[in-house]
Amino acid sequence: MFESFKTPIRKVISRIIEADAINISTGILHQKTFLQFKNCCEGKEVVVCGAGPSLQQYIPIQGAVHIAVNRAFLYDKIDFDYVFSQDFEGLYMVQQELADYRPGQCVKLLGTQYGIPEKEIPESFAIKCKALRFNTDLHIYGDGYKSKFVRDIDRQPLGNMPNVGLSAMQFALFMNPDRIYIVGCDMSGGHFVNINQSDKEVNKMNKKLEKTWFENYERLLVKWKELKDFAGRFYPETEIVSINPVGLKNIFLDIYQNRE
């Protein structure tokens, strides 16, 4: 009877050892990647820009630090300071554009997706972009809805959230700005621009996104509320503002810009 338990026990032990190895290497990696940005935006404003259609309505805030999530860096009215991504599905169609984007001026942060090969950003592409690498907690929880928001990202894996904007917010908070604006996190499906894709590919992706937002909208709102609670505990002096919100309403302070 004991023999029948050997294989499952070995698998559990193997997974624990693997997770421990990733966590140890993460601590070393994140000291290099994130420690340099701790408290770097004190007294400043940071704008986290998702790639939703409403990004086109955003009037850039002068003097703010801008973080692009996935393909949002293509918005040509902003010179982005950072590009943040942990999902190759959001980047594969703009690989050359990202590699060529503002070399030496824009910091590119590219994360891991242990266990989901189609989402994993290739190391060769990260090298081509001269990107800083970081690890997420997918290897621990295996589900973005179970992932935890992390304060000490210079020592721990980032929470791998179901919306990449939620993961980017952990980085933005770590920078300790006076205010964070959220833009283009529409939670409604679709992107503000589609390039290097056929109409068939765009339609397929949009249908997948719309289905995801429709089926998981309430669960995603819960994660944004968790973020609000997290920020309130650890960064109570940082105000969070949602600009021109579509699906992300009535959680943070909502403001609407007038383009007239």
C-alpha positions in Angstrom: 0.0 0.0 0.0 2.8 2.4 0.9 4.3 1.9 -2.6 1.2 3.4 -4.2 1.8 6.7 -2.4 5.5 6.9 -3.5 4.8 8.4 -7.0 2.4 11.2 -5.9 4.6 12.1 -2.9 7.7 12.3 -5.2 5.7 14.6 -7.5 4.7 16.9 -4.6 8.3 17.0 -3.3 9.6 17.7 -6.8 7.2 20.6 -7.2 8.1 22.1 -3.8 11.8 21.9 -4.7 11.2 23.5 -8.1 9.1 26.3 -6.5 11.8 26.9 -3.9 14.4 27.2 -6.6 12.3 29.7 -8.5 11.7 31.8 -5.4 15.4 31.9 -4.5 16.4 32.9 -8.0 13.6 35.5 -8.0 15.0 37.2 -4.9 18.4 37.5 -6.7 16.9 38.6 -10.0 14.5 41.2 -8.5 17.2 42.9 -6.5 18.7 43.8 -9.9 15.4 44.5 -11.7 13.3 46.3 -9.2 15.4 47.6 -6.3 16.6 50.6 -8.4 13.0 51.8 -8.7 12.0 51.7 -5.1 10.5 55.1 -4.1 11.9 56.6 -7.4 8.6 58.5 -8.1 8.1 60.1 -4.7 6.4 63.5 -5.3 5.6 62.6 -8.9 2.6 61.3 -10.8 2.5 57.9 -12.6 0.1 56.9 -15.4 -0.5 53.2 -16.1 -1.8 52.9 -19.7 -3.6 49.7 -20.8 -4.2 49.1 -24.5 -8.0 49.4 -24.4 -9.8 51.6 -27.0 -10.3 54.4 -24.6 -6.5 55.1 -24.6 -7.2 57.1 -27.7 -9.2 59.6 -25.7 -6.5 60.2 -23.1 -5.0 63.6 -23.0 -1.4 63.1 -21.7 -0.6 64.5 -18.3 2.5 66.7 -18.7 5.4 65.7 -16.5 3.9 62.4 -15.4 5.8 59.1 -15.7 4.0 56.8 -18.2 4.0 53.0 -18.1 2.7 51.2 -21.1 1.0 47.8 -20.6 1.7 45.4 -23.6 1.1 47.1 -26.9 0.0 50.4 -25.4 3.5 51.8 -26.2 2.2 52.2 -29.8 0.1 55.2 -28.6 2.1 57.9 -30.4 1.0 60.9 -28.3 3.1 59.6 -25.4 6.8 58.9 -25.0 6.6 56.1 -22.6 9.2 55.7 -19.8 8.4 52.0 -19.2 6.8 49.1 -21.0 5.5 46.4 -18.8 4.4 42.9 -20.0 4.2 39.4 -18.7 2.2 37.8 -21.5 3.5 37.1 -25.0 0.0 37.0 -26.4 -0.1 40.7 -25.9 3.2 41.3 -27.7 3.9 38.7 -30.3 2.4 40.9 -33.1 4.6 43.9 -32.2 8.0 42.3 -31.5 10.1 44.4 -33.8 8.2 47.6 -32.9 9.0 47.0 -29.2 12.6 46.1 -29.8 13.0 49.4 -31.7 11.1 51.5 -29.3 13.0 54.4 -27.7 16.3 52.5 -27.1 18.1 53.8 -24.0 15.2 55.9 -23.0 12.4 53.5 -22.2 12.8 50.7 -19.7 11.3 47.4 -20.8 10.1 45.0 -18.1 9.2 41.5 -19.3 7.9 38.9 -17.0 7.5 35.1 -16.9 4.6 32.7 -17.2 5.9 29.4 -15.8 3.5 26.7 -16.9 1.7 28.4 -19.8 4.0 28.0 -22.9 1.9 30.2 -25.2 2.2 33.1 -22.9 5.8 32.8 -22.0 8.0 35.7 -23.4 11.0 34.1 -25.1 14.4 34.9 -23.5 15.8 35.7 -27.0 13.2 38.4 -27.5 13.9 39.9 -24.0 17.6 40.0 -24.9 16.7 41.7 -28.2 14.7 44.3 -26.3 17.5 44.8 -23.7 14.7 44.2 -21.2 14.8 43.7 -17.5 13.3 40.4 -16.5 11.0 39.5 -13.6 9.2 36.5 -12.2 5.5 36.1 -11.3 3.8 33.8 -8.8 2.1 31.7 -11.5 4.3 28.8 -10.4 2.8 29.1 -6.9 -0.9 29.6 -7.5 -1.4 28.6 -11.1 -4.4 31.0 -11.4 -4.4 34.8 -11.6 -7.5 35.1 -9.6 -5.7 33.4 -6.7 -2.5 35.4 -7.0 -1.6 37.8 -4.2 -0.6 41.5 -4.5 3.0 41.9 -3.4 4.6 44.8 -1.7 8.3 43.7 -1.7 8.6 43.1 -5.4 12.4 43.5 -5.0 12.4 40.2 -3.2 9.3 38.2 -4.2 7.5 37.2 -7.4 4.9 39.7 -8.6 1.3 38.7 -8.4 0.4 37.3 -11.8 -3.0 38.9 -12.1 -5.7 38.0 -14.7 -5.4 41.6 -16.0 -1.8 42.7 -16.8 -2.7 46.2 -15.6 -3.2 44.8 -12.1 0.3 43.4 -12.2 1.7 46.7 -13.5 0.1 48.5 -10.6 2.3 46.6 -8.2 5.3 48.1 -9.9 3.7 51.6 -10.0 2.9 51.4 -6.2 6.5 50.3 -5.5 7.7 53.5 -7.0 5.7 55.4 -4.3 4.2 58.3 -6.4 1.8 60.9 -5.0 -0.8 59.8 -7.5 -1.4 56.9 -10.0 -3.7 57.4 -13.0 -5.2 54.4 -14.7 -5.9 54.8 -18.4 -7.1 52.3 -21.1 -7.9 49.5 -18.7 -11.4 49.2 -20.3 -12.4 45.7 -19.3 -14.5 45.5 -22.4 -12.5 43.6 -25.0 -10.5 44.9 -28.0 -7.5 47.1 -28.4 -7.0 50.7 -29.4 -4.8 49.6 -32.4 -4.2 46.3 -34.2 -1.2 45.9 -36.5 0.7 43.1 -38.1 -2.4 40.9 -37.8 -4.9 39.7 -40.4 -8.6 40.6 -40.0 -9.2 36.9 -39.1 -6.7 37.0 -36.3 -8.0 40.3 -35.0 -11.6 39.1 -35.0 -10.6 35.9 -33.3 -8.7 37.8 -30.6 -11.5 40.3 -30.0 -14.0 37.5 -29.6 -11.8 35.8 -27.1 -11.3 39.0 -25.2 -15.0 39.9 -25.2 -15.9 36.4 -24.0 -13.3 36.7 -21.2 -14.5 40.1 -20.0 -18.2 39.1 -20.2 -17.7 35.8 -18.3 -15.2 37.2 -15.7 -16.2 40.8 -15.3 -17.4 40.5 -11.7 -14.3 38.4 -10.7 -12.0 41.0 -12.3 -13.8 43.8 -10.4 -13.1 41.9 -7.2 -9.3 41.9 -8.0 -9.4 45.6 -8.6 -11.1 46.0 -5.2 -8.4 43.9 -3.7 -5.9 46.2 -5.2 -7.6 49.2 -3.7 -7.5 47.5 -0.3 -3.8 46.6 -0.8 -2.9 50.1 -1.8 -4.8 51.6 1.1 -2.9 49.4 3.6 0.6 49.9 2.2 0.5 53.1 0.2 -2.2 55.2 1.9 -0.6 58.5 0.7 -0.8 57.5 -3.0 -4.1 58.5 -4.6 -5.4 56.3 -7.4 -7.5 57.9 -10.2 -9.3 56.2 -13.1 -9.4 58.4 -16.3 -12.2 58.0 -18.7 -13.2 54.6 -17.2 -15.3 52.2 -19.2 -15.7 49.0 -17.2 -13.5 50.1 -14.3 -16.0 52.5 -12.6 -16.8 53.4 -9.0 -13.8 51.8 -7.4 -11.2 54.6 -7.5 -11.8 58.3 -8.1 -13.2 58.6 -11.6 -12.5 61.6 -13.8 -13.3 62.3 -17.5 -11.2 64.4 -19.8 -12.8 66.7 -22.3 -11.3 66.6 -25.7 -13.2 69.6 -27.2 
